[in-house]
């Protein structure tokens, strides 16, 4: 039981570090870069509308979205979610209303709706 509590505490501490890493990345011409602008970013990406409200969260590889991404309305409810492959929408995407109800769903292959 102690091990589980310690693990949860560590996850909570490191989970709060997203804001710091989000401030170190930015989109430029559809590529995610570190703020110093020297190289495309690889890793978890968390982008903010402002200092507190998350705009999107996902993973990037060599500066391109790659893997699961979730986009949020300004109020924090999910706007849409799905996957990217090498910077292009891929697979099943779900779109939501502000209320949280599903607005629609779509399938993508190589960035195009099918």
Secondary structure, 3 states (H helix, E strand, C coil): CHHHHHHHHHHHHHHCCHHHHHCCEEEECCEEEECCCCCECCEEEEEECCCCCEEEEEEEECCEEEEEEEEECCCCCEEEEEEEECCEEEEEEEEECCCCCEEEEEEEECCEEC
